[in-house]
Amino acid sequence: MGKQLWRCLRRPEGSAGTVLAVDFGPRPGQPGIARLAGNLPGAEGVHLTVPHSIGADLRGEADPQRFVDRWAAALPDSGRPVRAIVTFCAGAAFADSLRRVCTGPDGVPALITIDPTEVGADLLRSEFTAATETLRPHMDKQMRADVEALIDTPGGSDDVATVAERLRVEQRRIVEHATARAGMPGHLRAMLCARFADYLGYLVAAARAPGPVESAVVIASADHPLPSWCADHPTRLATLHDDMLGDPQVARLVRGAFPV
């Protein structure tokens, strides 16, 4: 059996349809799509994409159509119409392709993008900073200096795949150093490296599928810059980006954006 490609967050009731969500997953302590699903009015089932495992060939594996094709081949609840596709942050890049797959006799699914983001090299570098932050107490002085130098003067290419490959190597070096000093088990070290590699692959794939998301409802937080393709008048809330998926108001707006 292959790796799971969808995670069921909420089962439908009666004859209700399905909502598909695209997101990699929240940082520790932040609400994710599961919280949104719990707050979502209505009886629709909610399923969330499971990102693909990225092996040694990050550049080759991080293909946006490959992501969508794999998700499409394992669509959940195939007998139920897809009422809406909800994306968060970089997940917006996959929205149009996934909507085309899910369009059928019941019509075109609504598309709701929450804080859509265009992925570039700077975003990858900021995610590297976040991924290594919790490891800093376990680094020696030289390693901390190396990390600070890398963050302060990233340099190099702005090609996202090239940046991602470099950051994967650097993150693995940091993880091996810090976990060894902290006496953490080897399986934890492998898990941290694999998850960050998968996230980099997800971001690179998103960067390779830029462009407008047609006819999307855009819900934006107070502090999140939107891509140029977004609607002229998105719904802008006072909620901060890190709290968006836990805000019941966001769930109500999502539910109001697609038909009963």
Backbone as CSV, one residue per row, in Angstrom:
resi,resn,N_x,N_y,N_z,CA_x,CA_y,CA_z,C_x,C_y,C_z
1,MET,0.844,-1.204,0.000,0.000,0.000,0.000,0.871,1.243,0.000
2,GLY,0.556,2.217,-0.883,1.335,3.438,-0.956,1.063,4.337,0.233
3,LYS,1.826,5.386,0.274,1.658,6.345,1.347,0.290,7.010,1.248
4,GLN,-0.322,7.258,2.393,-1.587,7.966,2.443,-1.434,9.336,1.777
5,LEU,-2.423,9.710,0.959,-2.355,10.973,0.234,-3.391,11.982,0.715
6,TRP,-4.386,11.522,1.468,-5.389,12.401,2.046,-5.631,11.996,3.495
7,ARG,-5.825,12.990,4.334,-6.133,12.750,5.739,-7.561,13.217,6.005
8,CYS,-8.391,12.327,6.505,-9.777,12.677,6.796,-9.829,13.456,8.118
9,LEU,-10.320,14.688,8.038,-10.444,15.530,9.222,-11.865,15.515,9.782
10,ARG,-12.828,15.272,8.904,-14.228,15.233,9.337,-15.027,14.426,8.328
11,ARG,-15.816,13.479,8.805,-16.637,12.665,7.915,-17.945,13.390,7.604
12,PRO,-18.461,13.202,6.379,-19.713,13.878,6.022,-20.905,13.250,6.732
13,GLU,-21.953,14.024,6.822,-23.206,13.532,7.379,-24.241,13.453,6.267
14,GLY,-25.007,12.375,6.263,-26.052,12.226,5.262,-25.511,12.273,3.852
15,SER,-26.141,13.102,3.019,-25.753,13.187,1.608,-24.829,14.365,1.324
16,ALA,-24.273,14.951,2.367,-23.400,16.121,2.184,-22.171,15.763,1.355
17,GLY,-21.628,16.758,0.705,-20.471,16.557,-0.143,-19.160,16.655,0.617
18,THR,-18.123,16.981,-0.137,-16.759,16.962,0.394,-16.092,18.323,0.202
19,VAL,-15.283,18.710,1.169,-14.395,19.858,1.049,-12.968,19.336,1.055
20,LEU,-12.194,19.722,0.063,-10.791,19.328,-0.003,-9.928,20.510,0.403
21,ALA,-8.927,20.267,1.226,-8.042,21.331,1.703,-6.607,21.015,1.320
22,VAL,-5.866,22.056,0.952,-4.461,21.914,0.564,-3.605,22.768,1.492
23,ASP,-2.761,22.104,2.251,-1.806,22.793,3.127,-0.768,21.771,3.551
24,PHE,0.444,22.244,3.842,1.476,21.315,4.326,1.248,20.949,5.782
25,GLY,0.898,21.927,6.587,0.691,21.683,8.012,1.222,22.838,8.835
26,PRO,0.684,23.032,10.026,1.072,24.182,10.847,2.392,23.966,11.566
27,ARG,2.984,25.060,12.000,4.114,24.976,12.911,3.608,24.554,14.288
28,PRO,4.479,24.030,15.137,4.049,23.638,16.485,3.383,24.795,17.218
29,GLY,2.234,24.506,17.802,1.524,25.511,18.580,0.583,26.382,17.781
30,GLN,0.580,26.254,16.460,-0.315,27.055,15.630,-1.509,26.208,15.175
31,PRO,-2.688,26.833,15.035,-3.832,26.078,14.521,-3.634,25.730,13.056
32,GLY,-4.177,24.600,12.657,-4.070,24.170,11.279,-5.436,23.942,10.662
33,ILE,-5.454,23.275,9.512,-6.705,22.999,8.814,-7.638,22.144,9.674
34,ALA,-7.097,21.307,10.533,-7.956,20.496,11.402,-8.822,21.381,12.286
35,ARG,-8.276,22.500,12.763,-9.074,23.422,13.570,-10.151,24.084,12.714
36,LEU,-9.776,24.462,11.502,-10.758,25.039,10.585,-11.891,24.050,10.332
37,ALA,-11.547,22.787,10.113,-12.569,21.771,9.862,-13.503,21.622,11.054
38,GLY,-12.957,21.707,12.262,-13.784,21.599,13.455,-14.748,22.756,13.615
39,ASN,-14.375,23.925,13.104,-15.218,25.122,13.208,-16.165,25.292,12.024
40,LEU,-15.985,24.497,10.970,-16.716,24.728,9.726,-18.192,24.363,9.879
41,PRO,-19.099,25.315,9.671,-20.529,24.982,9.711,-20.885,24.026,8.579
42,GLY,-22.000,23.328,8.738,-22.449,22.417,7.698,-22.077,20.980,7.993
43,ALA,-22.420,20.104,7.050,-22.249,18.665,7.257,-21.236,18.043,6.311
44,GLU,-20.545,18.863,5.519,-19.582,18.322,4.554,-18.418,17.613,5.240
45,GLY,-17.914,16.575,4.596,-16.669,15.975,5.043,-15.496,16.848,4.635
46,VAL,-14.418,16.772,5.383,-13.239,17.576,5.085,-12.021,16.666,5.016
47,HIS,-11.285,16.759,3.927,-10.065,15.977,3.744,-8.915,16.915,3.415
48,LEU,-7.756,16.600,3.958,-6.549,17.425,3.797,-5.482,16.651,3.045
49,THR,-4.817,17.328,2.110,-3.719,16.693,1.388,-2.594,16.283,2.337
50,VAL,-1.984,15.164,2.031,-0.767,14.727,2.723,0.395,14.968,1.760
51,PRO,1.366,15.795,2.122,2.477,16.077,1.196,3.268,14.821,0.857
52,HIS,3.899,14.868,-0.284,4.679,13.723,-0.757,6.039,13.656,-0.076
53,SER,6.554,12.456,0.011,7.914,12.272,0.523,8.902,12.656,-0.574
54,ILE,9.864,13.481,-0.223,10.883,13.921,-1.167,12.151,13.116,-0.909
55,GLY,12.612,12.438,-1.929,13.817,11.633,-1.770,15.070,12.439,-2.052
56,ALA,16.065,11.789,-2.623,17.336,12.459,-2.879,17.221,13.506,-3.977
57,ASP,16.291,13.285,-4.920,16.178,14.179,-6.073,15.109,15.227,-5.805
58,LEU,15.410,16.204,-4.979,14.428,17.242,-4.653,13.996,17.990,-5.915
59,ARG,14.943,18.314,-6.756,14.631,19.093,-7.959,13.661,18.331,-8.858
60,GLY,13.861,17.040,-8.996,12.983,16.252,-9.856,11.652,15.915,-9.225
61,GLU,11.640,15.674,-7.926,10.399,15.291,-7.238,9.449,16.464,-7.056
62,ALA,9.982,17.667,-6.955,9.156,18.836,-6.644,8.502,19.391,-7.905
63,ASP,7.653,18.582,-8.499,6.949,18.964,-9.708,5.476,19.176,-9.363
64,PRO,4.913,20.350,-9.621,3.548,20.616,-9.177,2.508,19.675,-9.773
65,GLN,2.663,19.313,-11.045,1.671,18.431,-11.645,1.753,17.033,-11.044
66,ARG,2.948,16.611,-10.660,3.094,15.312,-10.005,2.353,15.300,-8.672
67,PHE,2.448,16.404,-7.927,1.700,16.503,-6.673,0.208,16.349,-6.936
68,VAL,-0.305,17.137,-7.884,-1.747,17.116,-8.153,-2.186,15.766,-8.695
69,ASP,-1.407,15.180,-9.582,-1.773,13.883,-10.151,-1.885,12.814,-9.063
70,ARG,-0.977,12.822,-8.111,-1.031,11.831,-7.040,-2.247,12.047,-6.156
71,TRP,-2.509,13.311,-5.815,-3.701,13.584,-5.010,-4.966,13.199,-5.782
72,ALA,-4.991,13.520,-7.071,-6.174,13.238,-7.880,-6.429,11.740,-8.021
73,ALA,-5.375,10.948,-8.054,-5.523,9.503,-8.215,-6.111,8.839,-6.982
74,ALA,-6.150,9.551,-5.872,-6.642,8.962,-4.625,-7.692,9.850,-3.970
75,LEU,-8.503,10.520,-4.786,-9.512,11.418,-4.235,-10.438,10.678,-3.270
76,PRO,-10.705,11.264,-2.099,-11.580,10.614,-1.126,-13.049,10.755,-1.487
77,ASP,-13.859,9.839,-0.983,-15.315,9.936,-1.154,-15.691,10.209,-2.604
78,SER,-15.231,9.337,-3.492,-15.418,9.591,-4.916,-16.888,9.669,-5.321
79,GLY,-17.776,9.103,-4.497,-19.194,9.165,-4.816,-19.866,10.452,-4.398
80,ARG,-19.138,11.326,-3.742,-19.709,12.583,-3.256,-19.123,13.757,-4.045
81,PRO,-19.939,14.750,-4.334,-19.410,15.902,-5.067,-18.459,16.721,-4.201
82,VAL,-17.428,17.257,-4.840,-16.522,18.171,-4.153,-17.142,19.560,-4.199
83,ARG,-17.540,20.077,-3.046,-18.215,21.370,-2.982,-17.223,22.533,-3.017
84,ALA,-16.062,22.320,-2.421,-15.107,23.426,-2.344,-13.697,22.887,-2.183
85,ILE,-12.751,23.693,-2.650,-11.330,23.442,-2.411,-10.813,24.645,-1.635
86,VAL,-10.236,24.376,-0.477,-9.739,25.424,0.413,-8.230,25.296,0.492
87,THR,-7.525,26.394,0.272,-6.067,26.352,0.361,-5.586,27.381,1.366
88,PHE,-4.428,27.080,1.936,-3.786,28.020,2.861,-2.371,28.278,2.391
89,CYS,-2.004,29.550,2.375,-0.637,29.972,2.097,-0.169,29.432,0.739
90,ALA,0.937,28.680,0.697,1.498,28.218,-0.573,0.606,27.223,-1.289
91,GLY,-0.349,26.623,-0.586,-1.241,25.653,-1.211,-2.060,26.216,-2.354
92,ALA,-2.190,27.549,-2.419,-2.950,28.167,-3.508,-2.396,27.797,-4.876
93,ALA,-1.108,27.504,-4.953,-0.481,27.197,-6.242,-1.073,25.960,-6.908
94,PHE,-1.627,25.046,-6.103,-2.155,23.791,-6.640,-3.661,23.857,-6.901
95,ALA,-4.282,24.996,-6.577,-5.737,25.070,-6.518,-6.402,24.869,-7.873
96,ASP,-5.970,25.593,-8.893,-6.635,25.500,-10.194,-6.542,24.099,-10.777
97,SER,-5.385,23.484,-10.703,-5.224,22.136,-11.257,-6.108,21.142,-10.537
98,LEU,-6.190,21.257,-9.222,-7.012,20.340,-8.454,-8.492,20.590,-8.728
99,ARG,-8.875,21.841,-8.898,-10.283,22.136,-9.202,-10.687,21.531,-10.544
100,ARG,-9.804,21.589,-11.532,-10.144,20.997,-12.834,-10.397,19.499,-12.709
101,VAL,-9.597,18.840,-11.894,-9.767,17.401,-11.681,-11.108,17.098,-11.031
102,CYS,-11.539,17.982,-10.137,-12.732,17.729,-9.328,-14.011,18.270,-9.954
103,THR,-13.924,18.903,-11.105,-15.117,19.410,-11.776,-15.830,18.263,-12.471
104,GLY,-17.132,18.117,-12.187,-17.892,17.011,-12.749,-19.332,17.381,-12.978
105,PRO,-20.225,16.379,-13.027,-21.648,16.640,-13.281,-22.294,17.572,-12.265
106,ASP,-21.737,17.624,-11.057,-22.316,18.486,-10.023,-21.807,19.922,-10.102
107,GLY,-20.958,20.194,-11.072,-20.493,21.552,-11.260,-19.051,21.763,-10.843
108,VAL,-18.664,23.034,-10.832,-17.290,23.411,-10.505,-17.200,23.706,-9.007
109,PRO,-16.243,23.102,-8.314,-16.105,23.414,-6.881,-15.740,24.879,-6.663
110,ALA,-16.251,25.436,-5.573,-15.803,26.765,-5.175,-14.338,26.690,-4.772
111,LEU,-13.638,27.811,-4.937,-12.224,27.836,-4.579,-12.001,28.979,-3.595
112,ILE,-11.537,28.615,-2.396,-11.316,29.611,-1.349,-9.852,29.568,-0.949
113,THR,-9.164,30.678,-1.111,-7.752,30.754,-0.754,-7.599,31.630,0.488
114,ILE,-6.972,31.091,1.511,-6.725,31.821,2.752,-5.253,32.227,2.773
115,ASP,-5.002,33.518,2.821,-3.636,34.059,2.790,-2.774,33.409,1.705
116,PRO,-3.224,33.467,0.446,-2.394,32.884,-0.623,-1.020,33.549,-0.674
117,THR,-0.031,32.733,-1.037,1.362,33.180,-0.999,2.088,32.747,-2.261
118,GLU,2.863,33.653,-2.843,3.764,33.275,-3.924,5.111,32.908,-3.305
119,VAL,5.617,31.763,-3.668,6.829,31.233,-3.050,8.058,31.713,-3.808
120,GLY,9.029,32.237,-3.065,10.310,32.621,-3.619,11.429,32.192,-2.683
121,ALA,12.646,32.497,-3.059,13.804,32.076,-2.272,13.782,32.664,-0.870
122,ASP,13.296,33.896,-0.730,13.272,34.518,0.592,12.361,33.756,1.548
123,LEU,11.239,33.242,1.044,10.349,32.464,1.904,11.044,31.183,2.369
124,LEU,11.762,30.522,1.466,12.480,29.311,1.863,13.486,29.611,2.960
125,ARG,14.175,30.733,2.842,15.176,31.087,3.847,14.522,31.387,5.194
126,SER,13.357,32.034,5.170,12.675,32.318,6.435,12.171,31.032,7.081
127,GLU,11.760,30.065,6.272,11.315,28.786,6.827,12.496,27.999,7.393
128,PHE,13.650,28.138,6.778,14.860,27.518,7.333,15.169,28.107,8.709
129,THR,15.045,29.424,8.829,15.275,30.076,10.125,14.338,29.520,11.182
130,ALA,13.057,29.393,10.829,12.078,28.870,11.781,12.369,27.411,12.134
131,ALA,12.788,26.631,11.151,13.026,25.201,11.374,14.222,24.940,12.277
132,THR,15.173,25.865,12.295,16.381,25.646,13.102,16.339,26.386,14.437
133,GLU,15.312,27.196,14.654,15.242,28.027,15.855,15.260,27.193,17.132
134,THR,14.447,26.142,17.179,14.340,25.357,18.414,15.600,24.541,18.702
135,LEU,16.468,24.397,17.721,17.686,23.613,17.916,18.847,24.447,18.454
136,ARG,18.699,25.744,18.451,19.830,26.607,18.811,20.344,26.396,20.228
137,PRO,19.483,26.129,21.215,20.034,25.885,22.555,20.975,24.683,22.622
138,HIS,20.893,23.794,21.616,21.728,22.586,21.618,22.957,22.713,20.709
139,MET,23.167,23.893,20.139,24.322,24.097,19.266,25.505,24.629,20.070
140,ASP,26.707,24.284,19.636,27.867,24.910,20.255,28.059,26.302,19.647
141,LYS,29.016,27.039,20.186,29.202,28.432,19.795,29.506,28.572,18.312
142,GLN,30.337,27.692,17.778,30.714,27.785,16.377,29.521,27.526,15.460
143,MET,28.697,26.517,15.803,27.545,26.213,14.980,26.528,27.358,14.998
144,ARG,26.322,27.951,16.168,25.415,29.101,16.230,25.916,30.241,15.354
145,ALA,27.209,30.457,15.361,27.781,31.509,14.514,27.591,31.184,13.035
146,ASP,27.765,29.923,12.684,27.567,29.511,11.287,26.125,29.747,10.842
147,VAL,25.186,29.403,11.719,23.771,29.569,11.383,23.426,31.051,11.245
148,GLU,23.910,31.864,12.163,23.648,33.300,12.087,24.220,33.890,10.804
149,ALA,25.404,33.447,10.423,26.017,33.954,9.190,25.196,33.549,7.974
150,LEU,24.687,32.331,7.975,23.885,31.853,6.860,22.591,32.643,6.743
151,ILE,21.968,32.945,7.876,20.710,33.691,7.875,20.927,35.146,7.486
152,ASP,21.990,35.736,8.011,22.228,37.163,7.772,22.730,37.456,6.366
153,THR,23.496,36.542,5.797,24.048,36.760,4.459,23.795,35.532,3.596
154,PRO,22.534,35.312,3.197,22.197,34.091,2.469,22.933,33.960,1.150
155,GLY,22.996,35.036,0.368,23.748,35.006,-0.883,23.293,33.895,-1.815
156,GLY,24.079,33.649,-2.819,23.825,32.555,-3.737,22.672,32.822,-4.682
157,SER,22.161,31.747,-5.270,21.128,31.824,-6.290,19.770,32.174,-5.692
158,ASP,18.901,32.734,-6.531,17.514,32.932,-6.160,16.604,31.884,-6.794
159,ASP,17.198,30.931,-7.508,16.423,29.810,-8.033,15.961,28.960,-6.859
160,VAL,14.648,28.762,-6.729,14.126,28.135,-5.514,14.638,26.706,-5.319
161,ALA,14.783,25.958,-6.402,15.264,24.583,-6.248,16.711,24.561,-5.769
162,THR,17.533,25.460,-6.298,18.932,25.545,-5.866,19.023,25.953,-4.402
163,VAL,18.240,26.956,-4.015,18.217,27.384,-2.618,17.735,26.256,-1.722
164,ALA,16.696,25.551,-2.138,16.142,24.465,-1.329,17.166,23.359,-1.110
165,GLU,17.900,23.009,-2.142,18.900,21.950,-1.998,19.988,22.361,-1.009
166,ARG,20.398,23.618,-1.082,21.418,24.096,-0.146,20.891,24.091,1.283
167,LEU,19.652,24.561,1.463,19.083,24.623,2.809,18.836,23.227,3.382
168,ARG,18.506,22.279,2.534,18.331,20.909,3.031,19.648,20.370,3.580
169,VAL,20.728,20.615,2.861,22.045,20.161,3.335,22.406,20.844,4.650
170,GLU,22.182,22.151,4.731,22.531,22.892,5.949,21.668,22.458,7.124
171,GLN,20.379,22.240,6.882,19.506,21.818,7.983,19.905,20.441,8.499
172,ARG,20.273,19.549,7.615,20.698,18.217,8.054,21.966,18.314,8.906
173,ARG,22.898,19.154,8.492,24.131,19.319,9.266,23.818,19.862,10.664
174,ILE,22.905,20.822,10.734,22.536,21.402,12.022,21.824,20.382,12.889
175,VAL,20.890,19.644,12.300,20.140,18.641,13.061,21.069,17.569,13.611
176,GLU,21.982,17.082,12.796,22.906,16.039,13.263,23.779,16.550,14.399
177,HIS,24.224,17.775,14.283,25.047,18.379,15.328,24.250,18.564,16.623
178,ALA,23.082,19.207,16.523,22.315,19.565,17.717,21.731,18.347,18.411
179,THR,21.215,17.390,17.641,20.609,16.214,18.279,21.667,15.332,18.935
180,ALA,22.849,15.284,18.351,23.926,14.513,18.972,24.325,15.140,20.311
181,ARG,24.443,16.475,20.348,24.790,17.156,21.593,23.692,17.015,22.643
182,ALA,22.443,16.935,22.180,21.323,16.825,23.116,21.023,15.374,23.501
183,GLY,21.702,14.433,22.883,21.465,13.026,23.184,20.140,12.511,22.665
184,MET,19.630,13.121,21.596,18.352,12.690,21.024,18.553,11.440,20.178
185,PRO,17.527,10.583,20.087,17.671,9.329,19.322,17.785,9.573,17.822
186,GLY,18.376,8.608,17.141,18.597,8.740,15.711,17.321,8.850,14.905
187,HIS,16.250,8.157,15.337,15.020,8.210,14.560,14.416,9.614,14.577
188,LEU,14.619,10.367,15.663,14.130,11.737,15.714,14.912,12.612,14.740
189,ARG,16.210,12.387,14.686,17.051,13.115,13.740,16.570,12.888,12.310
190,ALA,16.300,11.619,11.967,15.841,11.292,10.616,14.482,11.922,10.335
191,MET,13.604,11.933,11.328,12.276,12.495,11.146,12.335,13.999,10.887
192,LEU,13.165,14.712,11.653,13.298,16.154,11.469,13.833,16.486,10.081
193,CYS,14.815,15.731,9.626,15.398,15.985,8.303,14.403,15.668,7.191
194,ALA,13.688,14.559,7.332,12.745,14.163,6.287,11.595,15.150,6.183
195,ARG,11.085,15.608,7.327,9.955,16.537,7.284,10.362,17.859,6.636
196,PHE,11.545,18.356,6.961,11.968,19.621,6.368,12.207,19.447,4.867
197,ALA,12.764,18.319,4.467,12.964,18.058,3.041,11.623,18.005,2.313
198,ASP,10.623,17.348,2.931,9.299,17.286,2.320,8.698,18.686,2.195
199,TYR,8.906,19.519,3.210,8.370,20.877,3.165,9.057,21.692,2.070
200,LEU,10.367,21.566,1.961,11.073,22.260,0.885,10.555,21.814,-0.481
201,GLY,10.329,20.517,-0.640,9.803,20.016,-1.903,8.429,20.583,-2.219
202,TYR,7.593,20.677,-1.199,6.254,21.248,-1.348,6.343,22.708,-1.786
203,LEU,7.249,23.465,-1.166,7.403,24.876,-1.516,7.980,25.059,-2.913
204,VAL,8.937,24.236,-3.279,9.512,24.341,-4.628,8.438,24.025,-5.670
205,ALA,7.644,22.985,-5.419,6.564,22.653,-6.349,5.583,23.815,-6.462
206,ALA,5.266,24.453,-5.328,4.359,25.599,-5.353,4.965,26.755,-6.138
207,ALA,6.257,26.957,-6.005,6.918,28.047,-6.731,6.907,27.806,-8.234
208,ARG,6.872,26.555,-8.625,6.888,26.220,-10.046,5.500,26.290,-10.688
209,ALA,4.494,26.581,-9.895,3.132,26.700,-10.427,2.566,28.073,-10.084
210,PRO,3.272,29.138,-10.472,2.805,30.483,-10.125,1.655,30.905,-11.020
211,GLY,1.137,32.071,-10.766,0.103,32.613,-11.634,-1.214,32.777,-10.918
212,PRO,-2.178,33.370,-11.587,-3.454,33.660,-10.947,-4.263,32.410,-10.661
213,VAL,-5.011,32.460,-9.588,-5.997,31.433,-9.290,-7.335,32.032,-9.704
214,GLU,-7.919,31.489,-10.756,-9.098,32.111,-11.354,-10.328,31.951,-10.465
215,SER,-11.092,33.013,-10.357,-12.391,33.004,-9.673,-12.307,32.483,-8.247
216,ALA,-11.261,32.872,-7.543,-11.092,32.416,-6.162,-11.612,33.463,-5.193
217,VAL,-12.198,32.988,-4.104,-12.515,33.846,-2.970,-11.244,33.963,-2.136
218,VAL,-10.849,35.183,-1.820,-9.610,35.420,-1.077,-9.945,35.946,0.318
219,ILE,-9.476,35.231,1.332,-9.634,35.663,2.718,-8.235,35.950,3.247
220,ALA,-8.012,37.169,3.713,-6.665,37.597,4.086,-6.604,38.038,5.533
221,SER,-5.466,37.775,6.153,-5.219,38.212,7.519,-4.740,39.662,7.527
222,ALA,-4.598,40.197,8.732,-4.216,41.601,8.865,-2.779,41.862,8.428
223,ASP,-1.906,40.856,8.550,-0.477,41.090,8.375,0.138,40.342,7.198
224,HIS,-0.676,39.793,6.304,-0.140,38.962,5.232,-0.199,39.696,3.892
225,PRO,0.945,39.900,3.221,0.925,40.508,1.885,0.381,39.526,0.858
226,LEU,-0.455,40.017,-0.033,-1.105,39.151,-1.011,-0.411,39.234,-2.365
227,PRO,-0.444,38.148,-3.141,0.098,38.187,-4.498,-0.670,39.188,-5.362
228,SER,-0.049,39.614,-6.430,-0.654,40.628,-7.294,-1.900,40.129,-8.007
229,TRP,-2.020,38.786,-8.165,-3.164,38.262,-8.909,-4.445,38.241,-8.086
230,CYS,-4.379,38.506,-6.799,-5.564,38.396,-5.954,-6.630,39.417,-6.344
231,ALA,-7.830,39.100,-5.961,-8.960,39.981,-6.257,-8.701,41.377,-5.707
232,ASP,-9.296,42.359,-6.348,-9.092,43.746,-5.927,-9.577,43.996,-4.502
233,HIS,-10.601,43.252,-4.108,-11.200,43.501,-2.795,-11.337,42.195,-2.008
234,PRO,-10.220,41.636,-1.549,-10.322,40.432,-0.720,-10.966,40.779,0.621
235,THR,-11.452,39.769,1.291,-11.967,39.966,2.640,-10.769,39.999,3.582
236,ARG,-10.487,41.160,4.117,-9.322,41.358,4.983,-9.802,41.417,6.435
237,LEU,-9.255,40.545,7.277,-9.664,40.458,8.673,-8.614,41.083,9.586
238,ALA,-8.992,41.294,10.843,-8.051,41.808,11.841,-7.186,40.695,12.420
239,THR,-7.517,39.460,12.121,-6.784,38.297,12.631,-5.382,38.234,12.019
240,LEU,-4.396,37.822,12.807,-3.031,37.668,12.306,-2.887,36.352,11.543
241,HIS,-1.903,36.326,10.660,-1.687,35.157,9.790,-1.567,33.858,10.584
242,ASP,-0.789,33.875,11.653,-0.553,32.648,12.413,-1.800,32.120,13.100
243,ASP,-2.838,32.951,13.223,-4.059,32.559,13.930,-5.236,32.305,13.000
244,MET,-5.052,32.472,11.705,-6.182,32.454,10.777,-6.984,31.155,10.810
245,LEU,-6.310,30.037,10.810,-7.034,28.769,10.690,-7.769,28.386,11.968
246,GLY,-7.505,29.095,13.044,-8.223,28.846,14.282,-9.357,29.816,14.530
247,ASP,-9.557,30.782,13.641,-10.560,31.820,13.837,-11.914,31.327,13.319
248,PRO,-12.932,31.226,14.175,-14.253,30.779,13.716,-14.837,31.654,12.613
249,GLN,-14.458,32.942,12.602,-14.948,33.826,11.543,-14.449,33.368,10.177
250,VAL,-13.216,32.892,10.117,-12.680,32.376,8.860,-13.479,31.159,8.406
251,ALA,-13.808,30.277,9.339,-14.600,29.095,8.996,-15.969,29.492,8.459
252,ARG,-16.585,30.494,9.054,-17.897,30.953,8.572,-17.787,31.549,7.166
253,LEU,-16.724,32.299,6.913,-16.526,32.866,5.585,-16.280,31.776,4.543
254,VAL,-15.519,30.765,4.920,-15.284,29.638,4.015,-16.611,28.965,3.668
255,ARG,-17.419,28.684,4.687,-18.699,27.994,4.443,-19.644,28.850,3.614
256,GLY,-19.583,30.157,3.789,-20.466,31.024,3.014,-20.054,31.189,1.571
257,ALA,-18.876,30.691,1.207,-18.350,30.885,-0.144,-18.713,29.750,-1.100
258,PHE,-19.369,28.699,-0.608,-19.772,27.648,-1.517,-21.224,27.252,-1.262
259,PRO,-21.914,26.750,-2.288,-23.362,26.482,-2.181,-23.651,25.321,-1.246
260,VAL,-24.863,25.329,-0.715,-25.322,24.249,0.152,-25.481,22.983,-0.667
